[in-house]
């Protein structure tokens, strides 16, 4: 479960009337220049149209989008530090406790895990055979590391949020896992019965996203009251 504040900006389609006035000077066949208007002749004052407020009407409506929404594109402002500072979000302390990722029984354990940006991922191999850990990241740096039986733990960090990062073992094709990297501590992995709990949530409006490796994502909008507890239950429908 990966909750986050999200804001959406919609742009209304505004009809515009473009009116152009083209002034053309016509010259006769003789090629003589047009006569300059006399200084004594004054230009006519234009008559402007004014709406009668007693009879004016109002146009009201709405703009809706139907169908699949296009994916949002991340905007990179790192070229201008002042622009980055203008959109600076909340920064959370990085946990000092590492997240444990083990290779045991020729499986990755756990299969799904969450970790905060900058937090240590400690990888161990409890099996008597050599394994290979290969996170296929797109936003973070992709890496590939073999780990033999009895080797010391491997420690890695992910500096940028990325959900989800698939992990595979290049030696054993059935070994797969997923790592969700977020920039805040408000995430959880469900228990075997599907339950989860995220504590210490400040009051406010949130969008919670649940991810499942076969069925994708599901979103839920919630409002957390001060000192309150709410139910945030999701339903995934199978085919």
C-alpha positions as CSV (number, residue, x, y, z in Angstrom):
1,X,0.0,0.0,0.0
2,X,1.6,3.2,-1.1
3,X,-0.3,6.3,0.0
4,X,0.7,9.8,-1.2
5,X,-0.7,13.3,-1.5
6,X,-1.6,14.0,-5.0
7,X,-2.9,17.1,-6.8
8,X,-4.3,17.2,-10.3
9,X,-4.5,20.2,-12.5
10,X,-7.2,20.3,-15.2
11,X,-7.2,22.7,-18.1
12,X,-10.5,23.9,-19.4
13,X,-10.9,24.4,-23.1
14,X,-11.6,28.1,-23.6
15,X,-13.2,29.0,-27.0
16,X,-11.6,32.1,-28.5
17,X,-12.9,34.4,-31.2
18,X,-10.1,35.8,-33.3
19,X,-11.1,38.9,-35.3
20,X,-8.7,40.5,-37.7
21,X,-9.1,43.8,-39.4
22,X,-7.2,44.1,-42.7
23,X,-6.8,47.6,-44.1
24,X,-6.0,47.6,-47.8
25,X,-4.9,50.7,-49.7
26,X,-6.2,50.5,-53.3
27,X,-4.3,52.3,-55.9
28,X,-5.6,53.3,-59.2
29,X,-4.3,52.1,-62.5
30,X,-2.6,55.4,-63.0
31,X,-0.2,54.6,-60.2
32,X,-0.8,57.9,-58.4
33,X,-0.5,57.9,-54.7
34,X,-3.7,58.4,-52.6
35,X,-4.4,61.9,-51.4
36,X,-3.5,62.7,-47.8
37,X,-6.6,63.6,-45.7
38,X,-6.9,67.2,-44.9
39,X,-5.8,68.3,-41.4
40,X,-9.1,70.0,-40.8
41,X,-11.1,66.7,-41.3
42,X,-11.5,64.9,-38.0
43,X,-11.6,61.1,-37.7
44,X,-15.0,59.6,-36.9
45,X,-15.4,58.4,-33.3
46,X,-16.2,54.6,-33.3
47,X,-19.4,53.4,-31.7
48,X,-18.7,50.6,-29.2
49,X,-21.3,48.0,-28.3
50,X,-22.3,47.8,-24.7
51,X,-24.1,44.9,-23.1
52,X,-27.4,45.7,-21.3
53,X,-27.0,44.1,-17.9
54,X,-30.7,43.9,-17.5
55,X,-31.0,41.5,-20.4
56,X,-27.6,39.8,-20.3
57,X,-27.5,36.0,-19.8
58,X,-25.0,33.6,-18.2
59,X,-23.3,30.6,-19.7
60,X,-22.4,27.8,-17.2
61,X,-21.2,24.3,-17.8
62,X,-18.5,21.7,-17.1
63,X,-15.8,19.8,-19.0
64,X,-15.5,16.1,-18.4
65,X,-13.0,13.5,-19.6
66,X,-14.3,10.1,-20.6
67,X,-12.2,7.0,-21.1
68,X,-8.7,6.0,-20.1
69,X,-6.7,8.9,-18.6
70,X,-3.3,9.5,-20.2
71,X,-0.4,8.8,-18.0
72,X,1.1,11.8,-16.2
73,X,4.7,12.7,-17.1
74,X,7.2,13.6,-14.4
75,X,8.6,17.1,-14.8
76,X,12.3,17.5,-14.0
77,X,13.2,20.9,-12.6
78,X,16.6,20.0,-11.4
79,X,18.2,22.4,-13.9
80,X,17.0,25.3,-11.8
81,X,17.4,25.0,-8.0
82,X,15.0,27.9,-7.4
83,X,12.2,26.1,-9.2
84,X,12.9,22.9,-7.2
85,X,12.7,24.9,-4.0
86,X,9.4,26.3,-5.0
87,X,7.9,22.8,-5.1
88,X,9.7,21.4,-2.1
89,X,7.7,18.8,-0.3
90,X,7.9,17.2,3.1
91,X,11.1,15.5,3.9
92,X,11.1,12.5,6.2
93,X,13.9,11.1,8.2
94,X,15.5,8.0,6.7
95,X,15.1,4.9,9.0
96,X,18.4,3.6,10.5
97,X,17.2,0.0,10.5
98,X,17.9,-1.8,7.2
99,X,15.3,-3.8,5.3
100,X,16.3,-7.5,5.2
101,X,16.1,-9.3,1.9
102,X,17.0,-13.0,2.0
103,X,17.5,-15.8,-0.4
104,X,16.3,-18.9,1.3
105,X,15.0,-22.2,-0.1
106,X,15.8,-20.9,-3.5
107,X,13.2,-18.1,-3.1
108,X,13.5,-14.4,-2.5
109,X,12.0,-13.6,0.9
110,X,10.0,-11.5,1.1
111,X,8.6,-11.6,-2.4
112,X,7.2,-8.0,-2.1
113,X,8.9,-5.4,0.1
114,X,8.7,-1.7,0.7
115,X,11.6,0.6,1.5
116,X,12.2,4.3,1.9
117,X,14.6,6.3,-0.3
118,X,18.1,6.2,1.2
119,X,17.3,3.3,3.5
120,X,19.7,0.4,3.5
121,X,18.6,-2.8,1.8
122,X,20.6,-5.7,3.3
123,X,20.7,-8.8,1.1
124,X,21.8,-12.2,2.5
125,X,22.1,-15.7,1.0
126,X,21.0,-18.4,3.4
127,X,21.2,-21.2,0.8
128,X,24.2,-23.5,0.1
129,X,24.2,-22.5,-3.5
130,X,25.1,-19.3,-5.4
131,X,22.3,-16.8,-6.2
132,X,22.1,-13.7,-8.2
133,X,20.3,-10.5,-7.3
134,X,19.3,-8.3,-10.3
135,X,16.9,-5.4,-9.6
136,X,15.8,-4.2,-13.0
137,X,15.3,-0.5,-12.1
138,X,14.2,2.2,-14.5
139,X,14.4,5.3,-12.4
140,X,17.2,4.2,-10.1
141,X,20.4,2.6,-11.3
142,X,20.1,-1.0,-12.4
143,X,22.6,-3.4,-10.9
144,X,23.4,-7.1,-10.9
145,X,25.3,-8.9,-8.1
146,X,26.1,-12.6,-7.6
147,X,26.2,-13.9,-4.0
148,X,27.7,-17.2,-3.1
149,X,26.9,-19.5,-0.2
150,X,28.4,-18.0,3.0
151,X,29.2,-14.6,1.4
152,X,28.9,-11.5,3.4
153,X,25.6,-9.5,3.1
154,X,25.2,-7.0,0.3
155,X,24.0,-3.5,1.1
156,X,22.4,-1.2,-1.4
157,X,20.3,2.0,-1.4
158,X,17.8,3.5,-3.8
159,X,18.0,7.3,-3.9
160,X,14.8,7.9,-5.9
161,X,11.2,6.7,-5.6
162,X,10.2,3.9,-7.9
163,X,7.2,1.6,-7.7
164,X,7.7,-1.2,-8.4
165,X,11.2,-2.5,-9.2
166,X,11.2,-6.2,-10.4
167,X,14.0,-8.4,-9.2
168,X,15.2,-11.6,-10.7
169,X,17.9,-14.2,-10.2
170,X,19.8,-14.8,-13.4
171,X,20.8,-18.2,-12.2
172,X,17.4,-19.5,-11.1
173,X,14.6,-18.3,-13.5
174,X,11.8,-18.9,-11.0
175,X,13.1,-16.5,-8.4
176,X,11.3,-13.2,-8.6
177,X,10.5,-10.4,-6.2
178,X,9.4,-6.7,-6.2
179,X,10.7,-3.7,-4.4
180,X,8.6,-0.6,-3.9
181,X,10.7,2.6,-3.1
182,X,8.9,5.6,-1.7
183,X,10.1,8.9,-0.2
184,X,8.0,8.7,3.0
185,X,7.3,6.1,5.7
186,X,3.6,5.6,4.9
187,X,3.6,2.2,3.2
188,X,2.9,-1.4,4.2
189,X,2.9,-4.9,2.8
190,X,-0.2,-6.9,3.4
191,X,-0.2,-10.0,5.7
192,X,-1.2,-13.4,4.4
193,X,-4.9,-12.6,5.1
194,X,-4.7,-9.3,3.2
195,X,-4.7,-7.0,6.2
196,X,-2.5,-4.0,6.6
197,X,-2.0,-1.1,8.9
198,X,-0.3,2.3,8.4
199,X,0.2,4.3,11.6
200,X,1.2,7.8,12.6
201,X,-0.6,9.4,9.7
202,X,-1.2,13.1,10.0
203,X,-4.8,14.3,9.4
204,X,-5.6,15.3,5.9
205,X,-6.8,14.1,2.5
206,X,-4.9,11.3,0.8
207,X,-4.9,9.0,-2.2
208,X,-3.9,5.4,-1.3
209,X,-2.6,3.1,-4.0
210,X,-2.6,-0.6,-3.7
211,X,-0.4,-2.7,-6.0
212,X,-0.6,-6.4,-7.0
213,X,1.8,-8.0,-9.3
214,X,-0.9,-9.6,-11.5
215,X,-3.8,-7.2,-11.2
216,X,-2.0,-3.8,-11.3
217,X,-3.0,-0.9,-9.1
218,X,-6.1,0.3,-7.3
219,X,-6.7,3.7,-5.8
220,X,-8.8,4.9,-2.9
221,X,-9.4,8.5,-1.6
222,X,-9.5,8.8,2.1
223,X,-9.8,11.6,4.7
224,X,-7.9,11.0,8.0
225,X,-9.4,13.0,10.9
226,X,-7.4,14.1,13.9
227,X,-6.9,11.2,16.3
228,X,-9.2,9.1,14.2
229,X,-9.1,5.7,12.5
230,X,-10.6,5.0,9.1
231,X,-11.2,1.9,7.1
232,X,-9.3,1.7,3.8
233,X,-10.3,-1.5,2.2
234,X,-9.6,-2.4,-1.5
235,X,-11.2,-5.0,-3.7
236,X,-9.4,-6.5,-6.7
237,X,-11.6,-8.4,-9.2
238,X,-10.2,-11.4,-10.9
239,X,-10.9,-12.2,-14.5
